Amino acid sequence: MNQHSFKELLSLFEEKFNIPHFPKQPETLYNASQYLLTLGGKRIRPVICLMAYELVGHINADALEVASAIELFHNFTLIHDDIMDKAPLRRGQPTVHVKYGESTALLAGDVMLVAAYDCLRKTGIQFLPQVLEIFNKTAMQVCEGQQIDMDLARMDPSTEKNENVYFDQYVNMIELKTSVLLAASMQLGLLLGGASLGNQQHAYQFGRNLGIAFQVQDDYLDAFGDPEKFGKKPGGDIIANKKTFLLIQAMNVCSPSQLEELQVLLKGNSDDKVERVLKIYEACKVKEWAKELKANYMSKAMAHLEDIAVLSARKKPLEELAHYLLDREM
């Protein structure tokens, strides 16, 4: 049974997915929905679903429909998240609500969610109840994660009586908002391939831990990444006063004077804000801590991948993808 690399499966998925997903009329609605899909994206979630499927079977129509549903759902969340975050850009282009207006963007996201369920409708009847159960649970969790993210944005981790509680809430938010869709993509792939529940659960935990590790790395690269390799100027999260793993850890371990300086910096946008915050991060050894935290989640992910009961050689593409995602200049 031949396996494909991530790039090969990406090409296969793009061939299936890069089609008009919506009717032509009214153009004012459906052009907005299709617009975001034309901007591309990494397609990690649908392709990892296909990679999971290939652990136990050949790619078929069911796998491609579920992968399409995953990607449509993911883009639905991006449209609505961008509205809530008032984000001006997505993938380097104007966000849907900036280009088409908030009201149309809301509807464009809604019809994208409907399109996702239309893909699921085409799944084989023997799998459909379980597919819907996993998909629906995941969809609710992603919404919960976005709400928790907004709740945490109003909280100050430096004033919490127990900083570890805030850290745990942040990890829970990342798990719900980001990791569960990656985890469910893995589980759905194995489910469609006929794998046992035990193997599905290991696949889920692989995706869950991989997703958290990826967020740790993303936070790290935003602060310390090489702009030429990372693709953007460091410090964007700092300028935006975004809660990140790094900021939370710094507030947990810094001295009273450093904490006071951080709080002052977070209330303004001085020209040297990024430089001064990074200096505090360095002094608090946040870089080393982040590397260790990422390695911890990566280790958990790989342990669950190892426990999936298929030949080790069949797991090689997923191992390579995990290292590719998490070894970017960190």
Secondary structure, 3 states (H helix, E strand, C coil): CCCCCHHHHHHHHHHHHCCCCCCCCCHHHHHHHHHHHHCCCCCHHHHHHHHHHCCCCCCCHHHHHHHHHHHHHHHHHHHHHHHHHCCCEECCEECHHHHHCHHHHHHHHHHHHHHHHHHHHCCCCCCHHHHHHHHHHHHHHHHHHHHHHHHHHCCCHHHCCCHHHHHHHHHHHHHHHHHHHHHHHHHHHHHHCCCCHHHHHHHHHHHHHHHHHHHHHHHHHHHHCCHHHHCCCCCHHHHCCCCCHHHHHHHHHCCHHHHHHHHHHHCCCCCCHHHHHHHHHHHCCHHHHHHHHHHHHHHHHHHHHHHCCCCHHHHHHHHHHHHHHHCCCC
